[in-house]
Amino acid sequence: MMIRATDVIHGHDAPADTVTLDYEARFKRRIAMTSDNGLAFLLDLPKVTDLREGDDLKLEDGRHIRVLAADESLMRITASSPLHLMRLTWHIGNRHLPCEIAEGHLLLQPDHVIRAMIEQLGGKVEDVKAPFKPEGGAYGQGRTHSHEH
């Protein structure tokens, strides 16, 4: 029988292993996984959880597996000034897109419609490979499956 990871904790001890996951794979409840060193385990959480880089998955035997964010294809958005970047950020937020906010740039998942909008608004879009660690949702909610008004 496969060992289960049944809890997400914020560990401070050295983990027994790591698991490197892209953004989509870090939003799960129950799925078979394999750690970076080959340990097969079942992620079996009580509810869908937004796993963040640095979270530890607690295995039934007490070991911890640290979550790492994998490099993935992203769009790096830059602007001509801080004010211009704030305006671009407003347009992205208005579309409820996951967005990583960094000093002087934004990171977004690839989307040809959003790329065209950013370029039309005078922003620069560069394709990059990087871990995607977007901001959590308002009021500490993280991400959800759907958005309804």
Backbone bond lengths (Angstrom), bond angles and torsions (degrees), N, CA, C in turn:
res aa  C-N    CA-C-N  psi(-1)  N-CA   C-N-CA  omega(-1)  CA-C   N-CA-C  phi
1 M - - - 1.456 - - 1.534 109.27 -
2 M 1.303 116.90 139.37 1.462 122.93 -177.74 1.529 110.14 -74.10
3 I 1.337 116.04 137.74 1.466 120.35 176.11 1.529 109.14 -67.88
4 R 1.329 116.16 146.65 1.462 120.76 -176.71 1.526 111.00 -109.57
5 A 1.327 115.08 146.88 1.467 122.93 168.05 1.518 105.12 -103.80
6 T 1.335 116.64 115.95 1.466 120.46 -170.78 1.519 114.03 -115.03
7 D 1.329 117.59 -0.10 1.458 119.58 -177.71 1.524 109.66 -150.74
8 V 1.315 115.96 151.11 1.466 122.73 174.21 1.515 106.57 -110.97
9 I 1.330 115.79 125.32 1.463 120.53 -178.83 1.523 109.06 -129.44
10 H 1.300 115.34 166.08 1.464 121.39 175.88 1.517 106.38 -103.74
11 G 1.335 115.42 86.71 1.457 121.12 -174.96 1.511 112.88 -78.24
12 H 1.309 114.23 148.18 1.462 120.62 176.07 1.522 110.76 -113.86
13 D 1.328 116.40 -15.59 1.459 120.97 178.17 1.527 109.19 -81.60
14 A 1.328 115.24 161.10 1.459 119.43 177.16 1.528 108.73 -64.80
15 P 1.337 117.33 132.77 1.461 119.57 -179.40 1.527 111.42 -75.21
16 A 1.325 116.20 158.80 1.458 121.31 175.73 1.530 110.62 -73.40
17 D 1.326 116.34 -25.37 1.457 121.30 -176.70 1.529 108.38 -164.78
18 T 1.313 116.03 178.81 1.463 122.23 175.97 1.524 108.60 -130.60
19 V 1.324 115.41 159.10 1.457 121.62 171.04 1.529 106.37 -134.13
20 T 1.328 116.13 123.94 1.459 122.01 -176.17 1.526 108.66 -101.75
21 L 1.344 115.28 118.97 1.461 121.44 -172.64 1.523 110.87 -129.78
22 D 1.331 116.26 144.65 1.460 119.10 173.46 1.530 109.36 -78.03
23 Y 1.315 116.23 176.89 1.467 121.82 -174.35 1.524 112.16 -57.11
24 E 1.322 117.54 -47.29 1.471 120.53 -177.88 1.524 111.30 -65.02
25 A 1.318 117.98 -38.55 1.468 121.51 -179.02 1.526 112.26 -71.76
26 R 1.334 117.51 -13.84 1.470 120.53 179.13 1.530 112.46 -89.62
27 F 1.320 118.90 13.19 1.468 122.62 179.05 1.521 107.44 -127.29
28 K 1.320 115.89 78.93 1.460 121.71 -172.34 1.523 110.97 -139.22
29 R 1.331 113.75 166.00 1.457 121.73 172.41 1.527 110.13 -120.45
30 R 1.334 116.13 -49.87 1.461 119.49 -174.93 1.526 109.05 -141.85
31 I 1.335 115.37 117.02 1.467 120.32 179.82 1.530 108.69 -165.25
32 A 1.326 116.19 144.77 1.464 120.85 173.97 1.522 108.28 -73.20
33 M 1.333 115.52 135.76 1.462 121.44 -179.37 1.520 109.48 -133.09
34 T 1.315 115.52 162.00 1.455 121.81 172.97 1.518 107.67 -128.68
35 S 1.329 116.23 128.40 1.465 120.84 -179.34 1.523 109.98 -69.04
36 D 1.314 115.81 170.32 1.463 121.10 -179.07 1.527 112.65 -63.40
37 N 1.338 117.03 -23.29 1.467 120.84 178.30 1.519 112.65 -103.72
38 G 1.342 117.86 13.01 1.455 121.12 171.27 1.520 117.56 97.36
39 L 1.322 119.16 6.00 1.463 121.20 178.88 1.531 109.42 -78.32
40 A 1.333 116.26 118.90 1.463 120.85 176.70 1.523 108.53 -83.51
41 F 1.334 116.01 133.28 1.465 120.19 177.71 1.517 109.19 -150.32
42 L 1.326 114.86 161.98 1.457 121.11 178.71 1.514 108.75 -106.77
43 L 1.331 116.61 117.00 1.460 120.57 171.17 1.521 105.44 -73.48
44 D 1.324 117.32 118.77 1.465 122.29 -173.92 1.525 108.57 -138.59
45 L 1.330 115.36 76.97 1.462 121.91 -176.13 1.526 110.40 -95.94
46 P 1.340 118.09 156.25 1.462 120.78 -179.33 1.530 114.01 -66.41
47 K 1.338 117.38 -25.60 1.465 120.72 179.39 1.522 108.91 -149.58
48 V 1.320 116.10 163.75 1.464 120.78 176.64 1.524 107.72 -59.26
49 T 1.325 115.30 132.11 1.462 120.94 -174.11 1.522 110.17 -129.41
50 D 1.317 115.86 138.56 1.457 122.80 175.19 1.524 107.24 -86.10
51 L 1.327 116.90 96.65 1.462 121.52 -179.56 1.523 109.11 -74.69
52 R 1.315 116.50 128.58 1.460 122.47 -179.25 1.529 108.84 -106.93
53 E 1.333 116.07 150.64 1.458 119.17 175.91 1.522 108.83 -56.37
54 G 1.335 115.77 131.28 1.460 121.06 -178.96 1.515 113.43 100.11
55 D 1.341 117.72 -16.28 1.465 119.73 173.58 1.518 109.00 -65.85
56 D 1.314 116.39 149.37 1.458 121.72 174.31 1.518 109.41 -110.68
57 L 1.328 115.58 136.45 1.458 122.00 173.05 1.520 106.56 -93.78
58 K 1.319 116.51 122.68 1.467 120.74 -177.65 1.524 109.42 -90.81
59 L 1.335 115.06 118.74 1.455 120.90 177.77 1.525 110.03 -80.69
60 E 1.323 116.08 159.34 1.467 121.24 -179.01 1.523 112.88 -58.81
61 D 1.330 117.42 -28.61 1.468 119.97 -178.97 1.529 112.61 -87.66
62 G 1.349 117.22 5.48 1.462 121.13 176.63 1.515 115.00 97.36
63 R 1.319 117.83 -15.31 1.466 119.71 177.87 1.526 109.97 -69.34
64 H 1.336 115.26 158.25 1.467 121.78 178.71 1.520 109.38 -118.65
65 I 1.318 115.76 141.51 1.463 122.27 173.02 1.517 107.14 -117.79
66 R 1.330 116.95 118.92 1.466 122.32 -177.30 1.526 110.93 -81.39
67 V 1.320 116.49 134.44 1.465 123.21 177.88 1.528 109.24 -84.71
68 L 1.328 115.84 128.67 1.461 122.66 174.45 1.526 108.55 -119.54
69 A 1.315 116.70 147.37 1.465 121.91 178.21 1.527 109.29 -87.62
70 A 1.322 116.46 125.19 1.466 122.23 -179.75 1.526 110.94 -77.48
71 D 1.324 115.66 151.67 1.462 120.11 169.71 1.525 108.45 -65.37
72 E 1.319 116.25 139.43 1.455 121.05 176.85 1.520 109.18 -148.05
73 S 1.301 116.49 165.78 1.466 121.53 179.57 1.520 109.47 -70.47
74 L 1.332 115.86 126.64 1.461 122.37 -178.90 1.520 110.04 -138.49
75 M 1.326 115.36 166.43 1.463 122.14 171.27 1.526 107.01 -106.35
76 R 1.332 115.90 127.59 1.468 121.91 175.94 1.523 106.74 -99.63
77 I 1.335 115.54 119.53 1.464 121.85 -175.72 1.523 109.24 -104.40
78 T 1.332 116.43 126.75 1.461 121.26 173.86 1.527 108.47 -126.77
79 A 1.320 114.66 165.48 1.463 120.59 -175.87 1.522 109.55 -139.59
80 S 1.326 115.56 172.07 1.463 121.61 -176.45 1.527 113.15 -77.56
81 S 1.333 117.84 -17.50 1.466 121.33 -179.23 1.530 108.73 -159.89
82 P 1.330 117.42 164.98 1.471 119.48 175.52 1.533 112.62 -57.74
83 L 1.334 117.33 -39.37 1.464 120.19 178.70 1.527 110.98 -64.63
84 H 1.324 116.75 -41.79 1.463 121.05 178.13 1.532 109.92 -61.97
85 L 1.336 117.62 -41.96 1.465 121.10 178.46 1.530 110.68 -63.90
86 M 1.332 116.59 -38.17 1.468 119.71 176.99 1.524 110.51 -62.90
87 R 1.306 117.64 -39.75 1.473 120.62 178.72 1.531 110.76 -65.22
88 L 1.333 116.38 -43.05 1.465 119.55 177.10 1.527 110.44 -62.13
89 T 1.332 116.42 -40.86 1.463 121.27 178.56 1.521 110.64 -60.86
90 W 1.329 116.73 -40.09 1.464 120.27 178.48 1.530 110.48 -60.49
91 H 1.330 117.35 -45.25 1.466 120.79 -179.31 1.530 111.14 -63.93
92 I 1.319 116.91 -39.04 1.468 120.80 178.22 1.533 109.83 -66.50
93 G 1.319 116.73 -46.01 1.464 120.83 179.08 1.512 112.36 -63.01
94 N 1.321 116.58 -34.35 1.460 121.21 178.65 1.528 111.39 -63.33
95 R 1.328 116.81 -20.53 1.464 121.85 178.49 1.526 111.73 -99.60
96 H 1.322 117.22 6.25 1.474 123.40 175.96 1.529 112.30 55.89
97 L 1.333 116.29 40.45 1.458 120.88 -179.90 1.519 110.56 -90.92
98 P 1.337 118.19 142.76 1.459 119.24 171.22 1.527 108.91 -62.15
99 C 1.325 116.29 133.51 1.466 121.25 -174.14 1.521 109.52 -145.77
100 E 1.314 116.10 130.22 1.461 121.14 172.75 1.524 107.42 -95.62
101 I 1.322 115.56 123.93 1.460 121.65 -178.31 1.523 108.39 -101.62
102 A 1.326 116.20 122.65 1.462 121.70 -179.51 1.525 108.70 -127.39
103 E 1.314 115.99 171.80 1.460 121.32 178.51 1.527 109.14 -64.42
104 G 1.330 117.33 107.94 1.450 121.75 174.62 1.519 116.36 86.27
105 H 1.334 118.10 -1.56 1.464 118.76 178.43 1.526 111.16 -158.67
106 L 1.314 114.60 167.91 1.461 123.35 176.23 1.518 107.89 -122.98
107 L 1.328 116.89 151.70 1.459 121.69 172.73 1.521 108.69 -119.76
108 L 1.329 115.09 133.01 1.466 122.27 179.85 1.520 109.60 -134.63
109 Q 1.323 115.64 156.91 1.454 120.00 171.48 1.527 108.66 -70.45
110 P 1.336 117.21 148.17 1.466 120.45 -178.32 1.529 112.07 -59.53
111 D 1.319 115.34 135.03 1.464 122.22 178.82 1.525 106.59 -160.05
112 H 1.333 117.17 115.69 1.469 119.99 -174.49 1.527 112.39 -65.46
113 V 1.320 117.89 -31.07 1.469 120.56 179.04 1.531 110.16 -69.12
114 I 1.332 116.51 -43.90 1.469 121.05 179.42 1.523 109.84 -68.18
115 R 1.330 117.07 -38.74 1.476 120.49 176.54 1.525 109.78 -57.04
116 A 1.320 116.77 -48.12 1.470 120.58 -179.58 1.526 110.89 -62.31
117 M 1.330 117.63 -40.75 1.467 120.91 179.46 1.531 110.34 -62.81
118 I 1.341 116.84 -47.00 1.471 120.97 -179.14 1.525 110.07 -60.91
119 E 1.321 116.52 -45.50 1.465 119.99 -179.90 1.526 111.21 -65.09
120 Q 1.323 117.79 -38.22 1.468 121.45 177.66 1.525 110.77 -64.03
121 L 1.335 116.54 -31.91 1.466 121.45 178.67 1.535 112.32 -85.35
122 G 1.344 117.22 6.30 1.460 121.48 175.59 1.512 115.09 89.90
123 G 1.321 118.08 6.34 1.461 121.21 178.03 1.516 111.38 -81.77
124 K 1.332 115.46 161.05 1.459 121.39 177.75 1.523 107.85 -106.20
125 V 1.336 116.67 134.48 1.461 122.36 -179.82 1.523 108.63 -118.31
126 E 1.323 116.17 126.64 1.461 122.59 178.89 1.522 107.98 -125.54
127 D 1.327 117.32 133.82 1.462 121.35 175.72 1.522 108.87 -79.65
128 V 1.336 116.58 129.21 1.461 121.94 -179.16 1.527 109.49 -137.31
129 K 1.325 115.45 164.93 1.467 123.38 170.25 1.517 106.28 -113.99
130 A 1.329 116.62 123.36 1.463 121.47 -178.58 1.526 108.63 -163.43
131 P 1.333 117.13 161.46 1.466 119.14 171.41 1.525 109.00 -67.10
132 F 1.328 117.13 142.85 1.464 121.36 179.84 1.518 108.58 -107.04
133 K 1.337 114.97 114.22 1.467 121.58 -178.25 1.528 108.49 -129.84
134 P 1.335 116.73 72.66 1.464 119.90 -175.89 1.519 112.84 -68.20
135 E 1.317 114.20 163.99 1.460 121.09 176.09 1.523 109.65 -60.85
136 G 1.342 115.56 147.74 1.460 119.56 173.38 1.514 109.42 -72.95
137 G 1.309 116.01 167.18 1.458 120.82 -179.36 1.515 112.31 -70.05
138 A 1.304 115.24 167.96 1.465 121.68 177.78 1.519 109.98 -60.23
139 Y 1.295 115.94 146.61 1.464 123.19 176.22 1.522 112.78 62.16
140 G 1.341 116.84 26.91 1.452 120.83 175.71 1.514 114.75 72.01
141 Q 1.326 118.03 17.74 1.456 120.33 -175.88 1.521 114.01 -82.52
142 G 1.324 119.36 -14.81 1.455 119.44 -175.80 1.513 110.36 67.29
143 R 1.316 116.70 -154.90 1.463 119.62 -179.00 1.520 110.82 -97.19
144 T 1.299 114.90 161.90 1.456 121.44 -179.47 1.520 109.13 -134.70
145 H 1.321 116.14 170.17 1.464 120.50 179.85 1.513 113.07 -73.41
146 S 1.320 117.97 -33.34 1.457 119.75 -177.18 1.510 109.45 -143.56
147 H 1.318 114.52 168.59 1.455 119.52 179.64 1.515 107.82 -130.92
148 E 1.317 115.87 122.63 1.459 119.89 178.59 1.506 108.96 -128.12
149 H 1.331 116.72 141.65 1.466 122.11 175.39 1.501 109.10 -97.41
